[in-house]
């Protein structure tokens, strides 16, 4: 084990200092090897509980109350804890309480083990009662059999649950708190959340819940600097299932991570005690719920992933592997078309075209004639007939539904807390999920799927985080609980759909609550630009989005007909007249493993067009697994020279790499390109085959790289496999 950790430490050190990789035993790298190498364990001994899997360790002392004294990256040896903190904090009935924790540590820059025996507890805190250890349960009961995916189930592991009783004099009789920790096999990852059980006879107001609080080792020390400006600890990546605002990037959508100063840390060199040295996780707008007797509350859930490198690619690879482990439904990636339909006959024709070309799903796009909110018997019966026809052809079918960005009524829309009127929300106008209309919307969507058998829900303008000041909506009692209630109403709907295997296209970061896919990130009016522009811009969108998400998690866009304006130079129709542009857009999206919304009335208009679509889809299906594997960034598209990317998968038995190289110029180019092959798992040599024809045997250098001299045709591309 010591040798293994030394090797991993050397790897991390090499990446930290800017080397690509060093010649170590790759099979020991958790980013390449099998998860079974690092099985989770929970050890209880002498008032200590230790969670460990060979990659991460988190340790707790149970006396005088529970506190975490050790949070270590076993790859690098980095210790993240410098001081004791409570395991959680609750604001109940307007008063703050600590859950666990201990007192008496005088020096807060570091924690010596011998100090722990002298720490004390307080009777006013929630105090430790018992522990339980269980097998890790899946995040959601997803049925993956319905969809093509690289992962059908999540990673295994173990869960530790610590139970606390309320302080005797707090007037909270019967209130019990359970703090949960999950450790995952094969990843340096720990998840945390808490539940509150009200077993008493009085309603308790849950104002705020801080389910994680860590006194972290600072990332930098500076005499002058603020919490906002100074670097935060890079050794830990944190993500929660409380993210929204349509940024289509997690770190911008997150509504839960808070870095704070620690004035009790008096030996820091910052003269204003403003070093970002406390990490807390809680909903910014608060909870505000009234917890009735015999009811329970579930907090936000967070995932804390140890990072062993400053390299952007390796950090992104770690996050992508985390998604595959905790949310396997995000690896489902059906081949779908976006149909703009006006009649049922157009839908039947599109289904037949999907069958003829190898497509797997059809989504009735925005602007189509289907209304999911119409739950009349006639409408549902007609749509079931369409779904039955699609299923008889082995085609999945879905439809589009808009929630926000629309005005329902003065009684049902969100009330702006600043004006006391409707309007002024993130999308100007939006209904409240807790209104009568919002509650009815959830019922109508469920009825639609139950009665029609549709397979896909494309949800646009979902709840973006608006607070509602109404006191008349039946779903929430006022402003304080409005955000929490609305978001959890949406979560419940997503969970319901996910459990039934219904695929969810969502324009926000709801992956950890059941969403399968969101947008790559784009500007809609760009799709009215000339096709030549769209080629390059789309490759930039792909390159930029796939640093921290898997190819299956993002969708792009190809407007076959006019979208957001634009002239004839912007659209693909007539398809046979723009066959090269159509093919190039398909190749670069499918080559990245990304599904695009091919939005229009048809997939082909002539036999030549049909043949092109069939050829591309057959090519994609032949290499589907590697094309849905991790993407390594080679060079971003800039319109001046080549650009490209490389897929890698060390666990594949045959094709371990797949490269796509593009030439935006109007003349052919020949370039010498360095290809990094570390994450393919290959060590000294590789077979590189260009377009299933030309075979090259190459040697890898000590950094697992090889140089290729390639010629790329004008305004086109080449591709190659690595075995």
C-alpha positions in Angstrom: 0.0 0.0 0.0 2.8 2.5 0.8 4.4 1.8 -2.6 1.1 2.3 -4.3 0.5 5.6 -2.5 4.1 6.8 -3.3 3.5 6.1 -7.0 0.2 7.9 -7.0 1.9 10.8 -5.2 4.6 11.0 -7.8 1.9 11.1 -10.5 0.1 13.9 -8.8 3.4 15.8 -8.3 4.2 15.5 -12.0 0.8 16.8 -13.0 1.1 19.7 -10.4 4.4 20.8 -11.9 3.0 20.9 -15.4 4.4 17.5 -16.8 1.8 15.6 -18.7 2.4 12.4 -16.9 5.4 10.4 -15.7 6.4 6.8 -16.3 4.6 5.2 -13.4 2.6 2.0 -13.1 -0.6 3.2 -14.7 -2.7 0.4 -13.3 -2.2 2.0 -9.9 -3.8 5.3 -11.0 -7.4 5.4 -9.8 -8.3 7.4 -13.0 -7.3 4.4 -15.1 -7.6 1.2 -13.1 -10.6 -0.8 -12.0 -12.7 0.5 -9.1 -12.3 -2.8 -7.3 -8.8 -1.8 -6.4 -10.1 0.6 -3.9 -13.0 -0.9 -1.9 -14.6 1.1 0.9 -14.4 0.3 4.5 -15.7 1.8 7.8 -13.7 1.0 10.9 -14.9 1.6 14.4 -12.3 1.4 17.2 -11.6 3.1 20.5 -14.0 6.0 20.1 -13.0 6.6 16.5 -14.8 5.9 13.2 -12.7 5.9 10.1 -14.0 5.9 6.5 -11.3 4.8 4.0 -10.9 3.3 0.6 -7.2 3.7 -0.2 -7.8 7.1 -1.9 -9.5 9.2 0.8 -9.8 8.9 4.5 -12.2 10.8 6.8 -11.9 10.2 10.6 -14.1 11.1 13.5 -13.7 11.2 17.3 -16.9 10.3 19.2 -15.9 11.9 22.6 -16.9 14.3 24.1 -19.1 14.7 21.0 -18.6 13.7 17.4 -16.0 15.8 15.4 -14.0 15.3 12.3 -10.3 15.5 12.9 -8.9 14.0 9.7 -9.8 14.4 6.0 -6.8 13.2 4.0 -6.1 12.7 0.3 -4.3 9.4 0.4 -2.9 9.9 -3.1 -1.0 13.1 -2.3 -1.0 12.8 1.5 -2.6 16.3 1.8 -4.5 16.9 5.1 -7.4 19.3 4.6 -8.5 19.7 8.3 -6.8 22.4 10.4 -9.4 22.7 13.2 -12.4 21.1 14.8 -15.9 22.2 13.7 -19.4 21.0 14.4 -20.6 18.3 12.0 -23.7 20.4 11.1 -25.5 23.6 12.2 -29.3 24.1 12.5 -31.4 27.2 12.9 -34.6 26.0 14.5 -37.4 28.3 15.6 -35.0 31.1 15.0 -32.2 29.8 17.2 -28.9 28.3 16.1 -27.7 24.9 17.3 -24.5 22.9 16.7 -24.7 19.2 15.8 -21.6 17.5 17.2 -18.4 19.4 17.5 -16.0 20.1 20.4 -14.4 23.1 22.1 -11.0 24.1 23.5 -8.6 24.1 20.5 -6.5 27.2 20.9 -4.3 27.0 17.8 -6.4 26.9 14.7 -3.7 26.6 12.0 -3.2 22.9 12.7 -4.5 20.2 14.9 -2.2 17.9 16.9 -3.7 14.5 17.9 -2.8 14.8 21.6 -4.9 17.9 21.9 -8.1 16.0 21.2 -8.3 14.4 24.7 -8.6 17.9 26.3 -11.5 19.1 24.1 -14.9 19.5 25.7 -18.5 19.5 24.7 -21.6 21.7 25.5 -25.0 20.6 26.8 -26.6 23.1 24.4 -25.5 21.1 21.3 -27.1 18.1 19.6 -25.2 15.2 21.1 -24.1 11.9 19.7 -26.4 8.9 20.3 -25.4 6.0 18.0 -24.0 5.0 14.7 -25.1 2.6 11.9 -23.2 1.2 8.9 -25.0 0.1 5.8 -24.4 -0.6 2.1 -24.5 2.4 -0.1 -27.9 2.8 -1.8 -28.3 4.1 -5.3 -29.0 7.8 -5.5 -32.1 7.1 -7.6 -33.7 3.8 -8.6 -33.0 4.4 -12.3 -34.0 1.8 -14.8 -31.2 1.9 -17.4 -32.4 -1.0 -19.5 -34.5 1.3 -21.7 -31.6 3.3 -23.1 -28.1 2.8 -24.6 -25.6 3.9 -21.9 -22.1 3.2 -20.9 -23.1 2.6 -17.2 -26.2 0.8 -16.0 -25.5 1.2 -12.3 -23.5 3.5 -10.0 -20.5 2.7 -7.9 -20.8 0.7 -4.7 -19.6 1.7 -1.3 -20.7 2.1 2.4 -22.8 4.6 4.3 -22.2 5.8 7.9 -25.2 7.3 9.8 -24.6 9.2 13.1 -27.7 9.9 15.1 -27.9 12.9 17.5 -30.5 13.9 20.2 -31.7 17.4 20.8 -30.4 19.3 23.8 -32.7 18.7 26.8 -33.5 22.4 27.5 -34.1 23.5 24.0 -37.8 22.7 23.9 -37.2 20.3 21.0 -38.3 17.1 22.6 -38.6 14.3 20.1 -36.4 15.9 17.5 -33.6 13.6 16.1 -30.9 14.4 13.6 -29.2 11.9 11.5 -26.0 12.9 9.6 -25.1 10.6 6.8 -21.7 10.0 5.1 -21.2 7.8 2.0 -17.8 6.6 0.8 -17.6 5.2 -2.8 -15.6 2.3 -4.1 -12.8 3.4 -6.5 -13.0 7.2 -6.1 -11.6 9.6 -3.6 -15.2 10.7 -2.9 -17.4 11.2 0.1 -21.0 12.3 0.1 -22.8 14.0 3.1 -26.3 15.0 4.0 -28.6 15.0 7.0 -32.2 14.2 7.9 -34.3 15.6 10.7 -37.1 13.5 12.3 -39.7 15.3 14.3 -41.0 12.6 16.7 -42.4 15.1 19.1 -45.8 16.7 19.4 -44.9 20.3 18.4 -44.3 21.8 14.9 -40.7 23.0 14.5 -39.7 25.8 12.1 -36.5 24.7 10.2 -35.1 28.1 9.2 -31.7 27.0 7.9 -29.6 23.8 7.7 -25.8 23.9 7.3 -25.1 20.2 6.7 -21.3 20.6 6.2 -18.8 22.9 7.9 -15.1 22.3 7.6 -12.2 24.4 8.9 -10.0 23.9 5.8 -6.3 24.4 5.3 -6.0 27.6 3.3 -5.0 27.5 -0.3 -2.9 30.7 0.0 -1.8 33.1 2.7 -1.8 36.8 2.1 -1.3 39.7 4.4 -4.0 41.6 2.5 -6.9 40.1 0.7 -10.6 39.2 1.0 -12.6 36.0 1.1 -13.9 36.8 -2.4 -10.5 37.6 -3.9 -8.2 35.0 -2.4 -7.8 31.5 -3.8 -9.9 28.8 -2.3 -8.6 25.3 -1.3 -8.0 23.4 -4.6 -7.6 20.0 -3.0 -11.3 19.5 -2.7 -14.1 19.8 -5.3 -17.6 20.1 -3.9 -20.9 19.6 -5.8 -24.4 19.5 -4.4 -27.9 18.7 -5.8 -28.9 22.4 -5.3 -27.9 24.1 -8.5 -29.9 26.3 -10.9 -30.0 29.5 -13.0 -29.5 28.2 -16.5 -25.7 28.9 -16.7 -25.2 25.3 -18.0 -22.0 25.1 -15.9 -22.1 23.7 -12.4 -19.8 26.2 -10.6 -22.0 29.1 -11.8 -25.3 27.3 -11.1 -24.3 26.2 -7.6 -26.5 27.8 -4.8 -24.9 26.0 -1.8 -21.2 26.4 -1.4 -19.9 29.2 0.8 -16.4 30.1 1.7 -16.0 32.2 4.9 -13.3 33.8 7.1 -12.5 32.4 10.5 -11.8 35.2 13.1 -10.9 32.5 15.7 -8.0 31.5 13.5 -5.7 34.2 15.0 -2.4 32.9 13.8 -3.3 33.4 10.1 -1.1 36.1 8.4 -4.1 38.0 7.0 -4.3 41.1 9.1 -8.1 41.3 8.8 -8.6 37.6 9.5 -10.1 37.4 6.0 -8.5 34.2 4.6 -11.2 31.9 3.1 -10.7 29.1 5.6 -14.2 27.9 6.5 -16.2 25.8 4.0 -20.0 25.7 4.6 -22.7 24.1 2.5 -26.3 25.3 2.8 -29.1 26.8 0.6 -28.3 30.5 0.3 -32.0 31.6 0.6 -32.6 29.3 3.5 -35.2 26.6 4.1 -38.1 28.2 6.0 -40.1 25.0 6.4 -42.5 24.2 9.2 -41.8 20.6 10.2 -44.9 19.0 11.6 -45.0 16.2 14.2 -44.1 12.8 12.7 -42.7 14.5 9.6 -39.1 14.5 8.4 -36.8 16.8 6.5 -34.0 15.9 4.0 -31.2 18.4 3.5 -29.2 19.2 0.4 -26.8 16.4 -0.4 -23.2 17.2 -1.3 -20.3 15.3 -2.9 -16.7 16.0 -1.8 -14.1 14.8 -4.3 -10.4 14.9 -3.5 -8.2 16.5 -6.2 -4.6 15.3 -6.7 -3.6 17.8 -9.4 -3.9 21.4 -10.6 -4.0 20.2 -14.2 -7.4 21.2 -15.7 -7.8 18.1 -17.8 -7.1 15.7 -14.9 -9.4 17.6 -12.6 -12.1 17.5 -15.2 -11.6 13.8 -15.7 -12.0 13.2 -12.0 -15.4 15.1 -12.0 -16.6 13.2 -15.1 -15.8 9.9 -13.4 -17.7 11.1 -10.4 -20.8 11.7 -12.5 -20.6 8.2 -14.0 -20.3 6.7 -10.5 -23.1 8.6 -8.7 -25.5 9.4 -11.6 -25.2 6.6 -14.2 -28.3 7.8 -16.0 -26.2 10.7 -17.3 -24.3 8.2 -19.5 -27.5 7.3 -21.4 -27.3 8.9 -24.9 -30.0 8.0 -27.4 -29.7 9.1 -31.0 -32.6 11.5 -31.4 -34.1 13.9 -33.9 -36.0 17.2 -33.1 -39.2 17.4 -35.2 -41.1 20.5 -35.8 -44.5 19.1 -36.6 -47.8 20.6 -37.6 -49.7 17.4 -38.2 -49.8 13.8 -37.0 -48.8 12.6 -40.4 -45.5 14.5 -40.1 -44.8 12.6 -36.9 -45.5 9.3 -38.5 -43.2 10.2 -41.5 -40.4 11.3 -39.1 -40.7 8.0 -37.2 -40.3 6.1 -40.5 -37.2 8.2 -41.3 -35.7 7.5 -37.9 -36.1 3.8 -38.6 -34.6 4.1 -42.1 -31.5 5.9 -40.9 -30.8 4.2 -37.6 -32.0 6.9 -35.3 -33.4 5.7 -31.9 -35.7 8.5 -30.7 -37.9 11.4 -31.9 -38.6 14.5 -29.8 -41.5 16.7 -30.9 -39.7 20.1 -30.5 -40.9 23.4 -29.3 -43.3 24.9 -31.8 -44.8 21.5 -32.6 -48.5 20.7 -32.5 -48.4 18.5 -29.4 -49.6 20.0 -26.1 -48.5 17.9 -23.1 -50.7 19.8 -20.7 -53.9 18.8 -22.6 -55.0 15.8 -20.6 -58.4 15.4 -22.3 -59.2 11.8 -23.2 -59.2 12.4 -26.9 -55.7 14.1 -26.9 -54.1 11.4 -24.7 -55.7 8.6 -26.8 -54.3 10.1 -30.0 -50.8 10.6 -28.6 -50.8 7.0 -27.2 -51.6 5.8 -30.8 -48.6 7.8 -32.0 -46.4 6.4 -29.2 -47.6 2.8 -29.9 -46.6 3.2 -33.6 -43.2 4.5 -32.6 -42.6 1.7 -30.2 -43.7 -0.9 -32.8 -40.8 0.5 -34.9 -38.5 0.4 -31.8 -38.3 4.2 -31.7 -38.6 6.1 -28.4 -40.7 9.3 -28.5 -40.8 12.5 -26.5 -42.2 16.0 -26.4 -41.4 19.5 -25.3 -43.0 21.4 -22.3 -42.4 25.0 -21.2 -42.7 26.0 -17.5 -41.1 29.4 -16.9 -40.9 32.3 -19.4 -44.7 32.4 -19.5 -47.5 34.2 -17.7 -50.3 32.2 -16.3 -52.4 34.6 -14.1 -52.1 37.1 -11.4 -53.1 34.4 -8.9 -50.6 31.7 -10.1 -47.5 33.7 -11.1 -44.6 34.3 -8.8 -45.0 37.5 -6.7 -41.8 39.5 -6.7 -40.8 40.2 -3.1 -39.4 43.6 -4.1 -42.6 44.9 -5.8 -45.3 42.7 -4.3 -46.5 42.2 -7.9 -46.0 39.6 -10.6 -43.2 40.1 -13.1 -39.5 40.8 -12.6 -38.4 37.2 -12.2 -35.3 35.7 -13.7 -37.3 35.1 -16.9 -39.5 38.2 -16.5 -42.7 36.2 -15.9 -43.0 32.7 -14.3 -45.6 30.6 -12.6 -45.0 29.5 -9.0 -44.7 25.7 -8.6 -46.5 26.1 -5.3 -49.6 27.8 -6.9 -52.7 26.0 -7.9 -51.5 26.0 -11.5 -48.1 24.7 -10.6 -49.5 21.9 -8.5 -51.8 21.0 -11.4 -48.9 21.2 -13.8 -47.1 18.4 -12.0 -50.3 16.3 -12.1 -50.8 16.9 -15.8 -47.2 15.9 -16.7 -47.5 12.7 -14.8 -50.9 11.9 -16.3 -49.5 12.6 -19.8 -46.7 10.0 -19.4 -48.9 7.5 -17.6 -51.6 7.6 -20.3 -49.5 8.0 -23.5 -46.4 5.8 -22.9 -44.1 8.6 -24.1 -40.4 8.1 -23.3 -38.8 11.5 -23.2 -39.5 14.8 -21.4 -37.9 17.9 -22.8 -38.4 20.4 -20.0 -37.7 24.0 -20.9 -37.6 27.0 -18.5 -37.8 24.8 -15.4 -37.8 26.4 -11.9 -34.8 28.8 -12.0 -34.7 29.7 -8.3 -37.3 32.5 -8.1 -38.6 33.3 -4.6 -42.3 34.0 -4.3 -43.8 36.4 -1.8 -47.3 35.1 -2.2 -49.0 34.0 1.1 -52.0 32.6 -0.8 -50.4 29.7 -2.8 -51.3 26.4 -1.3 -47.8 24.8 -1.8 -45.8 27.2 0.4 -46.7 29.5 3.3 -44.7 32.5 2.3 -41.4 34.0 1.0 -39.2 32.0 3.5 -40.0 28.6 2.2 -40.9 29.4 -1.4 -37.6 28.6 -3.1 -37.1 25.4 -1.1 -40.6 24.2 -1.7 -40.6 25.0 -5.5 -37.3 23.3 -6.1 -38.3 20.2 -4.2 -41.5 20.0 -6.1 -39.4 19.9 -9.3 -37.1 17.4 -7.7 -40.0 15.1 -6.9 -41.3 15.3 -10.5 -37.8 14.5 -11.8 -37.4 11.6 -9.4 -40.8 10.2 -10.5 -39.8 10.4 -14.2 -36.3 9.0 -13.6 -37.7 6.0 -11.7 -39.9 5.1 -14.7 -37.0 5.3 -17.1 -38.2 8.5 -18.8 -35.4 10.4 -20.4 -35.1 14.1 -19.3 -33.6 16.8 -21.4 -33.3 19.8 -19.0 -31.8 23.3 -19.6 -30.3 23.4 -16.1 -28.0 21.5 -13.8 -30.4 18.9 -12.4 -28.2 15.8 -13.1 -28.1 14.7 -9.4 -31.9 14.7 -9.3 -32.5 12.6 -12.4 -31.9 14.8 -15.4 -30.0 13.0 -18.3 -28.9 15.9 -20.4 -28.6 19.7 -20.6 -27.3 22.1 -23.2 -23.7 22.4 -24.0 -24.0 26.2 -23.7 -24.7 28.3 -26.7 -26.1 31.6 -27.9 -29.3 31.0 -29.8 -28.9 33.7 -32.4 -25.6 32.1 -33.5 -27.7 29.5 -35.3 -28.8 32.2 -37.7 -25.2 32.8 -38.7 -23.8 31.2 -41.9 -23.2 27.5 -41.9 -19.4 28.1 -42.1 -19.6 30.0 -38.8 -21.7 27.4 -37.2 -19.2 24.7 -37.9 -16.4 26.5 -35.9 -18.7 27.9 -33.2 -20.2 24.4 -32.5 -16.7 22.9 -32.1 -15.8 25.6 -29.7 -19.0 24.9 -27.7 -18.1 21.2 -27.6 -14.5 21.9 -26.6 -15.5 24.4 -23.8 -18.4 22.3 -22.3 -16.6 18.9 -22.0 -14.0 19.9 -19.5 -16.2 18.8 -16.6 -19.0 16.8 -18.2 -19.2 13.6 -20.2 -20.2 13.8 -23.9 -23.6 12.2 -23.1 -24.5 15.0 -20.6 -24.7 17.8 -23.2 -26.8 18.5 -26.3 -26.0 20.7 -29.2 -28.1 22.2 -32.0 -28.3 22.0 -35.8 -31.1 24.1 -37.3 -32.3 22.3 -40.5 -34.8 25.1 -41.1 -34.7 28.8 -40.1 -34.2 29.5 -36.4 -33.9 32.9 -34.8 -33.8 34.5 -38.2 -30.9 34.2 -40.6 -30.9 33.8 -44.4 -30.6 30.8 -46.7 -26.9 30.6 -45.9 -27.7 29.7 -42.3 -30.0 26.7 -42.8 -29.5 23.1 -44.1 -32.7 22.9 -46.1 -32.9 21.8 -48.9 -30.6 19.2 -47.3 -29.3 17.7 -50.5 -28.0 21.2 -51.6 -25.9 21.5 -48.4 -24.8 17.9 -48.0 -21.2 18.7 -47.0 -22.2 21.2 -44.2 -24.9 18.7 -43.0 -22.3 15.9 -42.9 -19.6 18.0 -41.3 -21.9 19.1 -38.5 -23.0 15.5 -37.9 -19.5 14.2 -37.9 -18.2 16.8 -35.4 -21.1 16.3 -33.0 -21.2 12.5 -33.2 -17.4 12.4 -33.3 -17.5 14.2 -29.9 -20.1 11.8 -28.6 -22.6 14.6 -28.4 -26.2 14.4 -29.6 -27.4 17.5 -31.4 -31.0 18.6 -31.8 -31.4 18.2 -35.6 -34.5 20.5 -35.7 -36.6 20.4 -38.8 -39.3 18.5 -40.7 -37.1 15.6 -41.9 -33.7 13.9 -41.7 -33.3 13.4 -45.4 -34.9 14.7 -48.6 -33.1 12.6 -51.3 -31.5 9.1 -51.5 -28.1 10.8 -51.5 -29.0 12.6 -48.3 -30.4 9.4 -46.8 -27.2 7.5 -47.6 -25.1 10.2 -46.0 -27.1 10.1 -42.7 -27.1 6.3 -42.7 -23.3 6.2 -43.2 -22.7 8.6 -40.4 -25.0 6.8 -37.9 -23.5 3.4 -38.8 -20.0 4.9 -38.2 -21.1 6.4 -34.9 -22.6 3.1 -33.7 -19.5 1.2 -34.7 -17.4 3.3 -32.3 -20.1 4.4 -29.9 -18.5 3.3 -26.7 -15.2 5.0 -27.3 -17.0 8.1 -28.7 -18.9 8.3 -25.4 -15.8 8.0 -23.3 -13.7 10.8 -21.8 -12.6 13.6 -24.1 -9.0 14.9 -24.0 -8.7 18.5 -25.3 -6.0 18.8 -28.0 -6.6 22.2 -29.6 -9.6 24.6 -29.5 -11.1 25.8 -32.8 -10.0 29.3 -33.7 -10.4 29.3 -37.5 -6.7 29.8 -38.0 -5.3 26.3 -37.8 -6.2 22.7 -37.0 -8.3 21.9 -33.9 -9.4 18.6 -32.4 -9.9 16.2 -29.5 -9.2 12.7 -28.4 -11.5 10.2 -26.7 -9.8 7.8 -24.2 -10.9 4.7 -22.3 -8.3 2.5 -20.7 -10.9 -0.1 -19.7 -11.9 -0.9 -23.3 -10.4 -4.1 -24.6 -10.0 -3.0 -28.2 -10.3 0.7 -29.2 -8.7 2.7 -26.4 -8.5 6.0 -28.2 -10.4 7.9 -30.9 -9.2 11.2 -32.4 -10.9 13.8 -34.5 -8.9 16.5 -36.2 -10.4 19.4 -38.2 -9.1 21.9 -40.8 -11.2 25.1 -41.0 -9.0 26.5 -43.8 -9.7 26.5 -47.5 -6.5 24.6 -48.4 -5.2 21.3 -47.1 -2.7 21.4 -44.3 0.0 19.0 -43.0 0.9 19.3 -39.3 3.0 17.4 -36.7 0.6 16.9 -33.8 1.5 15.5 -30.4 -1.1 13.0 -29.1 -1.2 12.3 -25.3 -2.1 8.7 -24.7 -1.6 8.3 -20.9 -5.3 7.8 -20.2 -5.6 5.1 -22.8 -3.7 2.8 -20.5 -1.1 2.0 -23.2 2.5 2.2 -22.0 5.1 1.8 -24.7 3.5 1.3 -28.2 0.2 1.8 -30.0 -1.5 1.0 -33.3 -3.0 4.1 -34.8 -5.4 3.6 -37.8 -6.6 6.5 -39.9 -10.2 6.2 -41.1 -10.1 2.4 -41.0 -7.4 2.3 -43.7 -3.9 3.5 -43.0 -2.2 1.8 -40.1 0.7 3.3 -38.1 2.8 1.5 -35.4 4.1 4.1 -33.0 6.2 4.2 -29.9 5.2 6.2 -26.8 7.7 8.4 -25.1 8.3 8.5 -21.3 5.3 10.8 -20.9 3.0 8.4 -22.9 2.9 10.7 -25.9 3.5 10.2 -29.6 3.9 12.6 -32.5 1.8 12.2 -35.7 2.3 13.9 -39.0 -1.1 14.3 -40.6 -2.7 15.9 -43.6 -6.2 17.3 -43.2 -8.3 18.1 -46.2 -9.5 21.7 -46.7 -12.6 22.6 -44.7 -12.9 19.0 -43.6 -11.6 16.4 -41.0 -9.9 13.2 -40.4 -10.3 10.6 -37.7 -8.2 7.8 -36.2 -8.4 5.0 -33.7 -5.9 4.0 -31.1 -5.4 0.3 -30.1 
